[in-house]
Amino acid sequence: MSGLYPRGPRGGIDVRYQQAPAEDMSVPVLDEREHVETPGQAMRWLRRHVRALAVALDEPTHGPLHTWLADEVELRRALNSLSRSGTYLLGWRIKPVELLLCAEPTHSARSIDPA
């Protein structure tokens, strides 16, 4: 991996941030998707959404989100995976919400739409 932000897969990366009540993930309150070109753009997009939620949550519940945001090893692992056409998938159940983060190559056989 050259530098912090490696080149992305041909065709780009589809990213998704989904937030729903912890009791029923089948009814998302927020479901945002974007297409980006590089792993760095994908992770910045996901981190921006997680940061906004961490600010909105009460202090005792936002800890895991801040931990993930500060984890440079996890960031590098995600960037490395995405640069090799891998998928990055992460979920949290933090009452009162459940989160799903997904980034995968556009040309992936699997769609990021779980439906």
MDAnalysis code that builds the backbone (N, CA, C; Angstrom):
import MDAnalysis as mda
import numpy as np

u = mda.Universe.empty(345, n_residues=115, atom_resindex=np.repeat(np.arange(115), 3), trajectory=True)
u.add_TopologyAttr("name", ["N", "CA", "C"] * 115)
u.add_TopologyAttr("resid", np.arange(1, 116))
u.add_TopologyAttr("resname", ["MET", "SER", "GLY", "LEU", "TYR", "PRO", "ARG", "GLY", "PRO", "ARG", "GLY", "GLY", "ILE", "ASP", "VAL", "ARG", "TYR", "GLN", "GLN", "ALA", "PRO", "ALA", "GLU", "ASP", "MET", "SER", "VAL", "PRO", "VAL", "LEU", "ASP", "GLU", "ARG", "GLU", "HIS", "VAL", "GLU", "THR", "PRO", "GLY", "GLN", "ALA", "MET", "ARG", "TRP", "LEU", "ARG", "ARG", "HIS", "VAL", "ARG", "ALA", "LEU", "ALA", "VAL", "ALA", "LEU", "ASP", "GLU", "PRO", "THR", "HIS", "GLY", "PRO", "LEU", "HIS", "THR", "TRP", "LEU", "ALA", "ASP", "GLU", "VAL", "GLU", "LEU", "ARG", "ARG", "ALA", "LEU", "ASN", "SER", "LEU", "SER", "ARG", "SER", "GLY", "THR", "TYR", "LEU", "LEU", "GLY", "TRP", "ARG", "ILE", "LYS", "PRO", "VAL", "GLU", "LEU", "LEU", "LEU", "CYS", "ALA", "GLU", "PRO", "THR", "HIS", "SER", "ALA", "ARG", "SER", "ILE", "ASP", "PRO", "ALA"])
u.atoms.positions = np.array([
    [0.853, -1.161, 0.000],
    [0.000, 0.000, 0.000],
    [0.900, 1.226, 0.000],
    [0.730, 2.078, -0.970],
    [1.549, 3.281, -1.049],
    [0.794, 4.447, -0.440],
    [1.335, 5.022, 0.636],
    [0.679, 6.150, 1.288],
    [-0.535, 5.713, 2.076],
    [-1.198, 6.677, 2.669],
    [-2.379, 6.376, 3.467],
    [-3.595, 6.057, 2.599],
    [-3.688, 6.678, 1.432],
    [-4.857, 6.483, 0.587],
    [-4.473, 5.819, -0.727],
    [-4.576, 4.501, -0.787],
    [-4.208, 3.765, -1.998],
    [-5.243, 3.956, -3.101],
    [-4.862, 3.541, -4.290],
    [-5.783, 3.593, -5.435],
    [-6.936, 2.622, -5.204],
    [-8.049, 2.936, -5.785],
    [-9.220, 2.088, -5.635],
    [-9.364, 1.099, -6.771],
    [-10.324, 0.207, -6.643],
    [-10.577, -0.769, -7.704],
    [-11.156, -0.084, -8.935],
    [-10.943, -0.684, -10.077],
    [-11.507, -0.160, -11.321],
    [-13.031, -0.135, -11.189],
    [-13.643, 0.968, -11.514],
    [-15.099, 1.093, -11.411],
    [-15.550, 1.782, -10.137],
    [-14.634, 1.970, -9.186],
    [-14.970, 2.694, -7.970],
    [-15.541, 1.821, -6.865],
    [-16.069, 2.501, -5.856],
    [-16.552, 1.847, -4.637],
    [-17.935, 2.385, -4.296],
    [-18.845, 1.493, -3.972],
    [-20.161, 1.878, -3.477],
    [-20.118, 1.857, -1.955],
    [-20.581, 2.938, -1.339],
    [-20.600, 3.011, 0.121],
    [-22.033, 3.191, 0.598],
    [-22.280, 2.691, 1.811],
    [-23.626, 2.758, 2.378],
    [-23.538, 2.948, 3.884],
    [-24.403, 3.817, 4.387],
    [-24.550, 4.049, 5.826],
    [-26.028, 3.866, 6.117],
    [-26.344, 2.935, 6.996],
    [-27.733, 2.687, 7.343],
    [-27.897, 2.773, 8.851],
    [-28.904, 3.501, 9.268],
    [-29.201, 3.674, 10.693],
    [-30.672, 3.334, 10.897],
    [-30.945, 2.530, 11.907],
    [-32.318, 2.102, 12.179],
    [-32.509, 1.921, 13.676],
    [-33.767, 1.872, 14.112],
    [-34.007, 1.559, 15.528],
    [-33.433, 0.186, 15.854],
    [-32.807, 0.052, 16.999],
    [-32.168, -1.211, 17.378],
    [-33.161, -2.366, 17.417],
    [-34.417, -2.065, 17.637],
    [-35.428, -3.126, 17.724],
    [-35.818, -3.679, 16.356],
    [-35.651, -2.895, 15.273],
    [-36.131, -3.340, 13.966],
    [-35.280, -2.755, 12.848],
    [-34.186, -3.441, 12.493],
    [-33.278, -2.963, 11.448],
    [-33.925, -2.998, 10.068],
    [-35.055, -3.700, 9.923],
    [-35.701, -3.791, 8.617],
    [-36.385, -2.488, 8.217],
    [-36.500, -1.552, 9.140],
    [-37.135, -0.263, 8.839],
    [-36.100, 0.847, 9.068],
    [-35.206, 1.078, 8.080],
    [-34.172, 2.079, 8.290],
    [-34.742, 3.485, 8.433],
    [-34.179, 4.226, 9.369],
    [-34.543, 5.622, 9.553],
    [-33.728, 6.460, 8.576],
    [-32.513, 6.015, 8.348],
    [-31.597, 6.724, 7.465],
    [-30.853, 5.688, 6.641],
    [-30.884, 5.832, 5.339],
    [-30.206, 4.904, 4.440],
    [-29.579, 5.738, 3.333],
    [-28.281, 5.995, 3.447],
    [-27.600, 6.838, 2.474],
    [-26.572, 6.020, 1.718],
    [-26.471, 6.294, 0.421],
    [-25.535, 5.584, -0.447],
    [-24.807, 6.594, -1.328],
    [-23.623, 6.212, -1.708],
    [-22.810, 7.085, -2.553],
    [-21.863, 6.219, -3.365],
    [-21.435, 6.740, -4.493],
    [-20.402, 6.076, -5.292],
    [-19.173, 6.969, -5.247],
    [-18.024, 6.390, -4.908],
    [-16.763, 7.126, -4.850],
    [-15.711, 6.373, -5.656],
    [-14.576, 7.011, -5.873],
    [-13.549, 6.401, -6.710],
    [-12.415, 5.729, -5.943],
    [-12.125, 6.179, -4.709],
    [-10.953, 5.645, -4.016],
    [-11.312, 5.139, -2.610],
    [-10.481, 4.260, -2.049],
    [-10.694, 3.813, -0.671],
    [-10.692, 4.980, 0.325],
    [-9.816, 5.960, 0.110],
    [-9.784, 7.123, 1.007],
    [-11.098, 7.884, 1.004],
    [-11.673, 8.081, -0.186],
    [-12.968, 8.759, -0.278],
    [-14.054, 7.935, 0.411],
    [-13.995, 6.615, 0.253],
    [-14.996, 5.748, 0.879],
    [-14.941, 5.860, 2.398],
    [-13.745, 5.793, 2.947],
    [-13.617, 5.852, 4.403],
    [-13.937, 7.245, 4.951],
    [-13.570, 8.294, 4.214],
    [-13.951, 9.648, 4.656],
    [-15.469, 9.781, 4.690],
    [-16.151, 9.240, 3.694],
    [-17.614, 9.320, 3.624],
    [-18.233, 8.582, 4.817],
    [-17.762, 7.361, 5.085],
    [-18.299, 6.590, 6.209],
    [-17.983, 7.269, 7.542],
    [-16.758, 7.732, 7.699],
    [-16.351, 8.364, 8.958],
    [-17.126, 9.656, 9.220],
    [-17.425, 10.405, 8.179],
    [-18.222, 11.639, 8.338],
    [-19.599, 11.306, 8.914],
    [-20.234, 10.247, 8.429],
    [-21.549, 9.852, 8.928],
    [-21.468, 9.351, 10.376],
    [-20.455, 8.554, 10.682],
    [-20.293, 8.046, 12.047],
    [-20.005, 9.196, 13.010],
    [-19.172, 10.136, 12.599],
    [-18.856, 11.291, 13.450],
    [-20.120, 12.095, 13.768],
    [-20.976, 12.304, 12.785],
    [-22.222, 13.056, 13.010],
    [-23.119, 12.334, 14.008],
    [-23.206, 11.014, 13.916],
    [-24.026, 10.266, 14.868],
    [-23.403, 10.310, 16.262],
    [-22.089, 10.184, 16.349],
    [-21.421, 10.214, 17.657],
    [-21.690, 11.525, 18.380],
    [-21.735, 12.610, 17.651],
    [-22.025, 13.921, 18.251],
    [-23.473, 13.961, 18.761],
    [-24.380, 13.304, 18.053],
    [-25.802, 13.342, 18.414],
    [-26.164, 12.429, 19.590],
    [-25.386, 11.374, 19.825],
    [-25.713, 10.420, 20.888],
    [-25.284, 10.937, 22.253],
    [-25.938, 10.432, 23.286],
    [-25.544, 10.745, 24.656],
    [-24.139, 10.214, 24.916],
    [-23.435, 10.834, 25.837],
    [-22.037, 10.481, 26.111],
    [-21.803, 9.004, 26.416],
    [-22.591, 8.345, 27.255],
    [-22.268, 6.940, 27.554],
    [-22.383, 6.017, 26.339],
    [-23.205, 6.364, 25.361],
    [-23.444, 5.450, 24.240],
    [-22.540, 5.689, 23.042],
    [-21.887, 6.826, 22.945],
    [-21.105, 7.104, 21.739],
    [-19.666, 6.592, 21.804],
    [-19.263, 5.995, 22.905],
    [-17.892, 5.514, 23.074],
    [-17.376, 4.621, 21.962],
    [-18.115, 3.566, 21.565],
    [-17.616, 2.690, 20.492],
    [-17.402, 3.427, 19.166],
    [-18.215, 4.427, 18.899],
    [-18.059, 5.177, 17.654],
    [-16.775, 5.998, 17.675],
    [-16.508, 6.666, 18.802],
    [-15.274, 7.448, 18.917],
    [-14.047, 6.539, 18.890],
    [-14.158, 5.366, 19.482],
    [-13.055, 4.410, 19.448],
    [-12.742, 4.019, 18.014],
    [-13.778, 3.726, 17.221],
    [-13.585, 3.356, 15.810],
    [-12.982, 4.523, 15.026],
    [-13.482, 5.721, 15.272],
    [-12.965, 6.896, 14.564],
    [-11.483, 7.138, 14.853],
    [-11.023, 6.791, 16.045],
    [-9.634, 7.027, 16.436],
    [-8.706, 5.853, 16.095],
    [-9.251, 4.750, 15.631],
    [-8.476, 3.530, 15.401],
    [-7.765, 3.570, 14.044],
    [-6.501, 3.984, 14.044],
    [-5.723, 4.096, 12.801],
    [-5.418, 2.724, 12.193],
    [-5.252, 1.715, 13.048],
    [-4.982, 0.360, 12.543],
    [-6.190, -0.142, 11.757],
    [-7.381, 0.063, 12.293],
    [-8.598, -0.360, 11.586],
    [-8.769, 0.423, 10.284],
    [-8.466, 1.716, 10.311],
    [-8.555, 2.528, 9.093],
    [-7.622, 1.977, 8.023],
    [-6.400, 1.678, 8.380],
    [-5.443, 1.132, 7.403],
    [-5.883, -0.242, 6.896],
    [-6.457, -1.056, 7.786],
    [-6.960, -2.376, 7.369],
    [-8.075, -2.214, 6.343],
    [-8.988, -1.276, 6.606],
    [-10.098, -1.028, 5.682],
    [-9.589, -0.505, 4.340],
    [-8.667, 0.450, 4.376],
    [-8.109, 0.999, 3.138],
    [-7.399, -0.083, 2.333],
    [-6.651, -0.925, 3.005],
    [-5.933, -2.001, 2.342],
    [-6.910, -2.983, 1.695],
    [-7.952, -3.349, 2.424],
    [-8.951, -4.274, 1.888],
    [-9.638, -3.685, 0.654],
    [-10.050, -2.425, 0.754],
    [-10.746, -1.785, -0.368],
    [-9.828, -1.622, -1.574],
    [-8.553, -1.354, -1.346],
    [-7.621, -1.192, -2.463],
    [-7.385, -2.505, -3.191],
    [-7.664, -3.620, -2.507],
    [-7.513, -4.949, -3.123],
    [-8.856, -5.518, -3.570],
    [-9.829, -4.636, -3.777],
    [-11.176, -5.007, -4.233],
    [-11.937, -5.834, -3.210],
    [-11.592, -5.680, -1.938],
    [-12.321, -6.346, -0.862],
    [-13.498, -5.506, -0.405],
    [-14.309, -6.083, 0.451],
    [-15.475, -5.401, 1.020],
    [-15.178, -5.046, 2.470],
    [-15.618, -3.872, 2.894],
    [-15.507, -3.471, 4.293],
    [-16.923, -3.378, 4.841],
    [-17.215, -4.159, 5.865],
    [-18.545, -4.210, 6.453],
    [-18.408, -4.147, 7.963],
    [-19.189, -3.282, 8.591],
    [-19.129, -3.119, 10.029],
    [-20.508, -2.737, 10.543],
    [-20.887, -3.313, 11.662],
    [-22.178, -2.975, 12.256],
    [-22.065, -2.797, 13.751],
    [-22.919, -1.966, 14.295],
    [-22.987, -1.736, 15.737],
    [-24.438, -1.738, 16.178],
    [-24.667, -2.227, 17.374],
    [-25.965, -2.082, 18.030],
    [-25.699, -1.239, 19.268],
    [-26.020, 0.029, 19.162],
    [-25.811, 0.986, 20.243],
    [-27.174, 1.612, 20.516],
    [-27.798, 1.170, 21.588],
    [-29.147, 1.676, 21.854],
    [-29.126, 3.186, 21.883],
    [-30.006, 3.830, 21.193],
    [-31.243, 3.325, 20.608],
    [-31.165, 2.968, 19.124],
    [-29.957, 2.898, 18.546],
    [-29.867, 2.646, 17.113],
    [-28.974, 1.460, 16.794],
    [-29.158, 0.965, 15.577],
    [-28.268, -0.029, 15.003],
    [-27.704, 0.580, 13.731],
    [-26.410, 0.382, 13.499],
    [-25.739, 0.961, 12.346],
    [-25.151, -0.122, 11.466],
    [-25.150, 0.133, 10.183],
    [-24.479, -0.723, 9.222],
    [-23.650, 0.177, 8.326],
    [-22.347, -0.121, 8.236],
    [-21.450, 0.573, 7.324],
    [-20.968, -0.441, 6.307],
    [-20.986, -0.077, 5.045],
    [-20.537, -1.002, 4.018],
    [-19.843, -0.227, 2.906],
    [-18.728, -0.760, 2.451],
    [-18.032, -0.234, 1.280],
    [-17.551, -1.431, 0.482],
    [-17.862, -1.433, -0.807],
    [-17.423, -2.545, -1.639],
    [-17.258, -2.085, -3.080],
    [-16.396, -2.788, -3.821],
    [-16.184, -2.410, -5.219],
    [-17.491, -2.444, -5.999],
    [-17.657, -1.485, -6.886],
    [-18.867, -1.403, -7.696],
    [-19.087, -2.673, -8.502],
    [-18.003, -3.262, -8.984],
    [-18.125, -4.456, -9.829],
    [-18.311, -5.738, -9.031],
    [-18.470, -5.629, -7.715],
    [-18.638, -6.803, -6.862],
    [-19.880, -7.585, -7.279],
    [-19.787, -8.897, -7.209],
    [-20.931, -9.744, -7.541],
    [-22.065, -9.570, -6.545],
    [-21.712, -9.217, -5.292],
    [-22.702, -9.036, -4.247],
    [-23.098, -7.572, -4.210],
    [-24.358, -7.291, -4.053],
    [-24.821, -5.915, -3.940],
    [-24.822, -5.503, -2.483],
    [-24.639, -4.197, -2.200],
    [-24.690, -3.746, -0.816],
    [-26.126, -3.626, -0.337],
    [-27.086, -3.874, -1.207],
    [-28.488, -3.838, -0.813],
    [-28.854, -5.200, -0.243],
    [-29.114, -5.306, 1.087],
    [-29.388, -6.617, 1.679],
    [-30.735, -7.190, 1.286],
    [-31.586, -6.411, 0.675],
    [-32.931, -6.886, 0.297],
    [-32.890, -7.769, -0.927],
])
